């Protein structure tokens, strides 16, 4: 792969070591600093080009020679020029600079919190991925330009400093401040440097061999990180063993920092991982099972990065997937080992693989390995392709070559590239060695090509006749377009006799032996990143298998998900899909049930206004009735987490589909919870908040708002915010969005309100997004978050007129950091519009 060199720094000079000193002023929101960079000059040059944005350069020198400084704001660079050439070899440059501590959550920025006495307090912290280290100090801000960092911070005496490495000196200064010096880091990329200055409490544990692991949080909250601390200690052991490289080979400690204001879930800074509080806090009595699982997954995801991303770093942002796909897959692999009772790969299908398929079914998707020219584009590919699809095809590859071969290949890859950079081909080479499999050829179609396949399956005289084609959500079944793309598809099968076949389909068409059986399912185990469409007899047999619960859970999940997507793309009719969905009435798994009920809810949303939607919702209530009655409202002592999750899934859908008795019980329990929030069961709290809002009015809105302002646990506050967005009255949607954008809500949390607006209120949300666009653009316009606001507000209205309105608005109000999300949102709107028009009689046909 070749990228445009326009945005890459010249190759003549590379850094070896940074000696960085910073003096922040958290009250004035300014900092000043000096950095000396030891560099290797590869070819003689008069100019050294490096990155800097938003910094005032007070001076630059090489030894005693003063260097002139010229800035290129568009490219976020400065050029240091010397009167005489720098000769090839070692050199050192020193720059003095100052800057503003940012209010947005990137670079060196300020985060606010409330002290025990109610006063506002502040900390300074960092977020440098992907291209924001240059906002804090002049540097060579590209992942391949690794160097050693020696950091010194001058801070108030009552503030604690944390960074990637341990403190080696802490000296009092005459003016009452402290000078804190950290040990030199291992060689690493600029985006992995981190530091934080503030008031912190901490808790500490140790690995089996004595390495310290700490959680830092604002005063009085560190104990909420106990579960994360214990998970991290266990996770370090798992990864060290799995990868064959102990963590201590690179670093002598690990810190986990809870940051009140944080743009994304967490950041893998080497040895000083930073987290949004909702991604690290677990209250033993008040946190839900999904919260525990999320914290474990996020902690393990960031730990996986300590090897994939930190020890071995992508050579350029085009290979971002080597970071995020591996961390996604390995986090679930570690969760499965540490918490086997969770059956976590069921969640993987529902949360990871499903999201990847959904985005990859659009023409506006992108390859896993995507060409990145301007590094500012990289924020847009932190998405369901780089994380979810990439992680899913790695799981598929592991199944194809075997777990042990996969593990040994990963160990080779890490050992061969430790403390350096790598590309996708380096990975394929390591995974192919010793397996006899041409991994590169097999996997290129999955990582370098946009889209995913659907396999058409037809039973024919003891065999399966197979054909693959690209799956597209907006496919026109009357005029399907042939796409030349081919994938090398692993095609394991299973049938009612328990027979299996490890077939592959690397060509357009193929045949697999299939002895007589009542049913046969391809993609057995559901590890493959593709869909399967059966003939009528195939679906009939699988429908009976679902009714009898004769298929494993993962296969049942895959069938219902495929059926919904195939209906949307015109392979199945609406009546055929609904008949198949009706086979799941005896289902016992929360993720399978969730998939079925989400599909029915999505169908009701698309057909909003159709007179048969009420019949669809009544039908959905009848489908889940027996399970709802059997599961009840009360958790039983010692019940499995699967049963607990099933309860919240079923009752949440009963609320969604308007079941009167469930709504009455939600309201009763909410009134009790208003007086004492601790009376609400943690695993039903979100359902109760949501149900109160969906079927509530202004007094309910006021009550939820009051609870939000009193709540102290971040998990609960976000649940309440989502509920504020769920009301179905225009005035309340306006109130919710206005409140989300007020100073009462942390900037990273505002999107929770937008994301929970129901389809009935989407026209209002779209109107309000346009009204508040100046605020949104100012706060989030240079962040990947802006795309999430746009997608939440603009999607859901299935008309071409709405798509044209969205296009027109963004022509007049460009959003470059959301350009891909806008394309995807528009395609989704038009696909829904086409589906509704094509199937306008679909519900009537089913309900007769």
N, C-alpha and C positions, 0 to 999 in steps of 0.2 A: 504494500500500500504506500502510495506517495501522497504527501500533503503539500499544499502551497507553502512556500517558505516566507510568504509576505509577513506572517505574524510570528515567525520564529526569530529568536535572537540570532545575531551572527555567530558563527561557530568559532571565531578566532580566539575567544576568551571564555574560560570556564572557571567557576568558583571552586575553591578547595575548603575554605574555612571562613566563617563569619565570627567576628568578635563584636557583639551587639550590646550596647548599653542604652537603656531607656529610663526616662523619668516622667511618669504620668502624673497629671493633676486631675483627679476625678471630680473636683468641684468646678474647676474652670473648663473641663472637658478638652484639655490640650495635653500634648506630650512633646518632649524633645528627646533627641537621641543622637548617638554617634555609632557608626558601624565601620569597622575595618574589615575588608574582604581580601583574603589571600586568593590570588587567581593564578591560573596557568595560562600564559599567553602562547597560543599554539603557532601563530604566524605573526610576524612583526606588524604592529598597527599603531596608528596615532589615536584611535578612538576605541573606547570601551562603551558598549551599549548594554544597559540593564533596565529593569522595570521600576517605575515609580508612578504613583497616581495620588493626587490630593496632598502631596507632601511639599513643604517649602524647603528647598535645599539651600542651606546657609553657606556651604562651602564644600569643596572637594579637592583632594590633593593625593599625590603619589609621592611618598617620602616628603621632601620639602617643596616639591613643585606644585603650584596651584594649577588645577585643571579647570577649564571652562566647562560650563554646564548648559546644554540646550535641551529643552523639553519638547516632546511630541505627545500632546495630550490625547490625540485620537488613538495612538498605538500604546499609550500608557508607558512611555519609555523616556529615559533621559540618555543623552550621549555625553560622555566625558572626553574632552579632547585635550591632547598634550602637544606642546610645541615640538617635541622630539618623539620619535616612535618608541613605543614599548618594545624592547627586544623579546624574542622568543624565550620562554622560561618563566620563572616565578616572579610575581610582582604583588604589590599590595596597594589598595586604594582605600582612602578614608573619606567618609562623607558625614557632615553634620546636617541635621534636618530637624524639622518640627512638623506637627500636624494636629488635626482635631480628632479627639476620641469620638467615634461615630455614634449616632443615635440608631441608624439602621444596623441590622445584626450581621455585619460582615467587617473584615479587617479587625482593627483594635477598637472595641466598642464598649459602651456602658450599659449595664443591666441594673434595673432598680428592684428593690424589694422592701418590705416593711419590717421594721424591727419590732421587738416585743412591746416596746412602749408606744407603738403606732407611728413612729417617725419614718420618713422616707430615707432609705440608705442606698448606696450604690457600690457596684464592683466594676472593675475593668476586666474584660476577657477577650478572647480572640476567636475568629472563624476565618481561616485562610483558604480552605478549599472552595473553588478551584483556583482562583486567580486574585486572591485578596491579601496575600502576604505583602505585596507591593504597596498596599495602603498603610502599612505599619512601618516599613523601612525599605530603603532602596535595595533591590536584590535581583538575582537571576531567577525569575519566578516561573520556571518550567520544570516539570516533574523529573526529566532526565538530568537536570543540572544539580545533582546532589552535592552536599557539602556537610562539614561538621559545624555545629553551632555552639558558641560559647556565649551565654546570655548573662547579663548583669542588670538588675532592676533596682532603682532607687525609689523607695516608697515611704509613706507615713509609718511611723513606728508601731502603730496599732493595727496595721494591715498585714495579712499573710500573703506570701507569694508562692505560687505553684507553677511548675513548668515541666517539660518533658523529662528532665533529669533531676537527681537529688541536689539539695543545697549543699555547697561545700564551704561557704563563708557567709556570715551574717553579721555585719559590722554596724555599730551605732555611729551616726555622723553628728558633727557639732550642732547642726541646725535642728536636731531632733528626729531626723529621718533615718532610714536604714538602707544600707547597701547590701543587696542579696546577690550572691554569685552562685551560678549553677554549674555542675560538672559538664564537660564537653559531651555533646550528643554523639551517637553513632552517625555515620554518613547518611543523610536523608534529604528528602525534597523539602522545599520551602513551605509547601502547603501543609506539612505535618508538624511544623513548629507551633507551639502553643504556650501561652502564659496567662495567668489570672491573678488579679490583685484585689483583695477584699477581706471581709470578715467571714471566716469559715469555721465551722465545727467539723470534726472528722471522726470516723470510726476506722479501726484497723484490724486486719487479719494477716495471716502469713500462709504462704504455700507450704507444702510438705517439706521443702528444703529451705524454708526460712525466709523467702523473699517477701518483703512487705507489700501489701495491697491495701489501699485506703479509699474510702469514699469521703469526699468533701461536699458540704452543703452550707447554706446560710444558717446562721445560729439557731439552734434548737431543732433542726430538721435532719441532721445526719443519720439518725437512727432509722429513718424511712428508707435509707439505702442498704439496710442489713441484708435483705434478700439478694440485691444486686451484688453486694460484696461476696456473699457465699457462692453465688453463681459464678462470679468471675474467678474465684480461687479454683473451683472445680473445673471451670472452662479452660483455664491455663494448663491444667494437667492434661485434659483431653486433647487439646490442640498440640501441646508439646509432644505427646505420645503419637498422635496421628501423623503429624508432619515430620516427626523424627528430628526436630530441632527445638531445643528448649528455649523458652522465652528469654531466659537470662543470658543467652548467647549474645543478645543485643543490648538489653537494658537491665538495671538492677532493681527496678521498682515499677509498680503500676498504680496510677491514681485514676479514680473516676470522679468527675466533677459535675454536680448538679447545678445548672445555670438557669435562673428564672426566665430570662429572655433568650430564646435560642431558635434560630430560623427553622432548622430541620430536627429530626429525631435525635441524632447524635453525630459526633465526629471523632474519627479514629486517631487523633493526634498520638504519636508514638509515646507511650508511657504516661500520657495525661489526657485521657479520653473525656470529652465534654458531652453532656447530655441535656436535653430538655427535661424538666422535672417530671413530666408525665411518662418519660421513658426510663426512669430509674427509681422512682419512689413506689414502694409497696407498704401499705399499712396492714399489719397482720390481721386486724379485726375488720377493717373497712374496705379493703381492696378486693376486687372481683377476680374470678379465675382468668378472664381474658386479660386483665391488667398484669397478673403474674406472668402469664405466657408472653405478653408483649415485652415486659421488662427482661425476661430471660432471653428472648429472641434478639432484642436490641443489644444487650450486653454481649451476647455471644457473637453477634454480627460484627461489633467493633473489635472484639478480641480476635476474630478470624482475620481482620484487616492487619493486625500486628505482624502477620506473616504475609498475607496477600494484600499488597498495597504498600506496606511499610518496609518490610525486609526486602521484598521484590516489588518494584514499582513499575507501572506501565510506562513505556518509553515516551508516550505522548497520549493526549486525551482521547485519541481515536481508540485506544485500547482500554478505556475506562472499565469495560466489562470485566477485565481481568481482576479489577478490584471488587466491583459491586456484585457481579454474578456469583463469584466464588464466596464472598462473604454471605450472600443470601442463602446459597445452598448449604454451606458449611455451618451456618448458625442453626439451621434446622437439624442438620446431622448431629451436631453437638447436643441440641435440645433433646433429640431422640435418645441419645446415650445417657444424658443426665436425668431426664424425666421420662422414662419409658412408659409410665402410666398415662401419659398425655396422648399417646398415639398421634404425635405431632405432624406426621406426614399427611394425615387427613386434612389438617389445617393448611398444609403446604399446597395441596391441590386447590382448596377453596380460596386462599388468600394470595398465593404466588402464581401458580400455573394459570389459574383462571384469569387473573389480571393481565398476564402476558399475552394470552390468546386474544383477549378482548381488544387490546391495542393493535396487535399484529394482524387482525382481520380487516384493518383499514388500509386503504391505498396510501394514506399519509403516514403510515408507520415508517420505521427506518431499520436498517440492519443492526444486529447486536454490536458488531464492530463497524462503527460509523466514522466516516471521514470528518475530522474536525480541523478546520483551518484557523478561524478566529477562536482563541481559547475562551472568549466570552460566550461562545455558543454552547459551551459544555454544560452550563446549568440546565439547558433544555433536554439533555439526554440522561439526566438523573431521573429515569422514568421506568415504566413497567417493561420496557425492552431490556435496558441495561441491567436491571435487577431481576425481574420476574422471568422473562423469556430466557435470558442467559442462564439464570439459576436452574431453570427447568430443563434446558437442553444438556446441562451438566449432569443432572440426575438421569436423564435418558442415556447419556454416554456411559455413565457408571454402570447402568443396567446392561448395556450392550457389551462392554469389555470385561465386566466383573469388578466387584468391590476391591479386591486385593490388587488387581492390576492397576486400577484407577488410583488407589492410594500410593502404590510404589511410583507411579508416574508423577504424581504430585510431589512426592518427596524428591524425586530427581530434579524436577523443575525448580523447586525452592533451593536445593543445594547448588545447582548449576548457576543460579542467578542471584544468590544471596548478596545483599548490600549493593545491588546493581539494578538495572532496568531490563524489561523483557517485552516481547511482542506475542501476539497470538500464535505465530508459527513456532516460537520457542516452546510454548505450552504443548502444541500438538506433537512436536518432536519428542518431548519428554514422555508424553502419554503413549506414544506409539512404540517407543523402545521396549523391547521384550514382550510385546503383545502379539506381534505379527499382524496387527491391524493398521491399515493406512488411515490413521485418525484424521489427518489433515483433509484428505479427500472426502472422507465420510462427513466431517463436521463443517466444511466450508459453506455448504448450502444452508446450514442452520445459523451461522454467525455472520456471513457476508452477503446474504440475500434477504431482502425484505419479504415478510409474509410467512405463512404456514400452510401446510397441505390439508386437504380432506381426502380420505381414502374411501372410494366407493366399493362396497362389498356386495357381491352377488353369489348366492349358493347355486352350484351347478354340478350335479352328478358326482358327489364325493370330493368336490373341490370348491375352493373359494376363488372366484374371478375378481381380481383387484385392479383398480385404476386410481391413480392419484391426479389431483389437480389443485391449483391454488384456491384456498378458501378466502372469499371476500364477502364482507357483510352486505355490501350494496349490490351484490350480484343480481342480475336480471334473469330470472329462470326462463323467460321466453326467448331471450337472446344472449345466452351465456357466451362469454369471450374466452377463447383459448389462451392460456398464459403458458409460455414456454418453460417456466421454472420447474425444475425437478429436485426432489430431495431424496437422500438415501435414508429410507424410513425403516427403523427397527419395528417389526410387526409381530410381536408375540401374540399367540391366541390361546384361548381356553374355552372349554365347552362343558356341557352338563355331566360328562363322564370324568371330568378332572384332567383330561388330556391337554397337553400344551405343545406349542410349536414355536421355536425361536426364529421365525422367518424374517426376511428383509425384502423391501421393495425399493430398489435403487433405480428402477426404470418406470416409464409411464404406466405400463400394465404388467401384471404378473399373475401367477397361480400358486395357491397354497393347498396342500392336501388337507381334506376335511372330512373325516369319516362321519357317517350319519349320527345326528344328535338333535335334541329338541332345540338347542340354541348354541350359538358360538359367538364369542366376543373377541374382537381384535383389540390391540393395545391393552392386553391383559396386565393388570396391576396399575394401569393408567400412568405409566412413566413417560409415554411418548408425547411429544408436543405436536399433536395433530388431532383431527376429528375423524370420526368414522360414520359413514352413512350407509345403512343396510337397505336391502330390498324389503318389500312388504312382509315376506315370510320371516326375514331376519328380525324385523322389529316386533312382529307378533310373538316370536319365541322369546325374545328378550323381555317383552312386557310381562309374560307369564313368569319368567325367572325373577323379575323385580317383585312381582306380587308375592312370590313365595320366599323372598329374601334369600334366593339361592345363589346370588353372586356376592363376592366379597365387597366390603364397604367402598373401597377405592373405585371399583368397577361400577358400582351403582352411582357413585358421585359423577363419574365420567359420562355415563349414559345420559343422565338428566341434563348435564351441562351441554353435551353435544346436541341433544335434541332441541334445546332452546335455540342455540346458535344456528342449527340447521334450519329451523323454522324461520328465523330472521332472514336467512339468506335464500329462502325459497326452495330448499330441498324437501322440506316437510310442510304440509299445510297446517293451519292453525288447529283444525279439528283433530288431526292426527297427533299433533303435539299435546293437546289437552287430554286426549285419551291416554297417551303414554304417561303424562304427569299424574293422572288419576290412579295409576298403578302403585303409587308410593304411599297409600294410606296406612300401611302397616310398618312403615319405616321406623327405625329406632335410632338412627345416627343424626346428631345435630347438624353436621355439615351437609349431609345429603338432603335432609329436610329443608335446611336453609336455602340450598340451591333451588329446590323445587319451588318453594314459596317465593323466593326472590324473582324467579322467572314469571310466576303468575302475577306478582305485583308489577313487574316491568311491563307485562302485556296490558294490564289494566291502565297503567300510566300512558302507554302509547295510544290506547283507544279512549282516552279521556273524552267524555262527551257522547260516546256511543251508548245508546240505550241499553245495550246488553252488558255493559260493564258491571252494573249492579248484580246481574245474574252470575257473572264470573266471580264476583266477590262472595256472594252467597255460596257458590259452589266450592270456593277455596275454604270458607269456614267449615263447610260440611266435611271436606277432605281431612282437615286437621282435628276435627271435633273429638274423635275417639282418643287420639294421643293427648290432647289437652286435658280431657277428663281423667285419663290414666295418670298423667304426670303431676297434676295438681299445682298448688301454689307453694307448698311448704317443702323446704329441703329436709331430707331425712338424715339422721345421723349415719355417717359412714358411706353415704351414697357416692357413686363415682362422679368424676368431673364431667364425663360424657352425659350423664343424666342431668346434672345441674345445667350444663350448656343447652341441652335439649329443652329444658323448661323455659329458659329465656328466649330461645328461638321460636318455640311454638306460641308462647303468650305474646311475644312481640308481633308475630304475624296475625294473631287473633285481633290484636289492637288495630293493626294496619287494615285488616279487612272488615273492621267495624263490628266485631262480636259484642253484643250489648252487655252480657253478663261480665265479660272480661273488662270492658271499659268501666263499668260500675265499680268493680273491685279495684281497678287502678286508681280511680278517684278516691275511694275510701282509704286506700293505703297512702295516697299522697297527702291527704289531710292529716293523717297520723304523723307522716314524715315531716310535715311543715313544723310541727311542734317539737319533734325530736328526730333529727335526720338519722340518728343511729338506729332507729326502729326499722329502717328500710333495709331489706336483705341486699348485700352488695351485688349479688348476681342478678337481681331483679330491679335494682335502682334505676338503671338506664331505661328499662321498659316502662317503669312507672312514670318517670319524667316525660318520656316520649309520648306515652298514651295520654297523659294529662294535657300536653300541648296539642297533639293532633286533634283532640276532641274538646279543646278548651277555648276560653274567651279571655277578655281583658283581665278579670280577677285572677285567673290561672297564670296569665303572663306576669302579673305583678308578683304573685307568690313565687314563681320560679326565679324572677329577678332578685327578689329578696334573699332567697336561698343562695343564689350565686354570690351575692356580695358578702354573705356570712361564711360561706364554705371555705375551709382552709386546706383541703386536700386537692392537689391539681387534677387528679383523675375525676373527682366529683365536679369540679368547676367546669371542666370541658364537657362532661355529660350534660350539665345544665345549659351550657351555651348551645349545644346541639339542639336541645329541646326548645330554646328560644326561637330557633329558625324553623321549627316544625309546625307552627300555628298556620291555620288555613284561612286567615282573614288579612286583607290587604293592609289595614292599618297596623296590625301586629307585625307583619313582615317588615314594614317600614321601621317600626320601633326597634325590632331586633337588629336590623342592619345598621341603623344609626347608632345603636348601643355598641355593636361590635366594633365600630370604627371610632368609638370614644376612648378617652384615656382610662376608662374603667376596665378595659380588656387588653391583655398583652397582645402585641402586634402579631405574634405567630399564631394566636388562637382565634383571630377574627374569622379566618377561613372556615372554622367549624360551623359558624352560623350560616354562611353562604352554602356550604355543602349539605346542609340538612333541610333546605327549603323544599317543600313538596311540589310535585308537578303542577298542582293547581295554582301555585303562587309563582311559577317561573316567569310569567310575563311581568309581574311586579319586581322580581329580583333583577331581571334584565333592565327594566326601566331605572331601578335604583343604581345598578352598576354604572349606567351611563351618567346618571345624575352625580354620583360620587366619584366619577373617574379621575378628576384632578387629585383627590386625596389618595386614591388607590395607586395612581401612577407615581405620585411623589414618594409614597412609602415603599411600594413593592415593585416599581417599574423596572428596576435593575436587579431583580431577584427572580428565581424560578417560581416563587410563590404566586406571582401575578397570573401565571397561566392557570393555577388552580381556582383563583377567584373567577376568571373568565369562563372556564369550563363549567363551574358550578352554576353561574348565573345565566349563561347563554344556552346551555343544553336543555333538552326536555320539551321543547316546543316543536312538534313535527310538521313544519310547513316550509315550503320553499320561500315564502315571503319573509319568514323569520330569518332564514339563512341569508337572504339578500340584505336584510337589515343589519345583521352582524357583520357581514362583509363590508358594507358601506361604512359602518361606524369605525372599523379598524383601518380602513383606508384613510379616514380623516383623523384618526387618533392612533398612530402606529404604536405597536407594543413589541419591539424587536426581541425582547426576552421571552415572549410568549408566542412567537410566530408559528412554531410547530404545533403548540397546543391549540391555537386558533384554527389551523388547518384541520386538525383531528376533530375538533368540536364541530366545525362546519360539515365535515363528512358524516359525522354521527347524526347531526340534525337531518341531513338529506336522506340518509339511509332509513331513519325512522319514518320520514315523510313518505318515501317510496313504499316501504313495507305497509304502512297504514292504507295507502291508496290501493295497493295490490290486493290487500286482504280485508277490504272494507266490509265484506259479508262473512268473514271468518268466524266471528263469535256467533252470529245468527245461524250459521250452518251447524255449529256444535250444539247450540242450545235449542235449535229447532223452533 
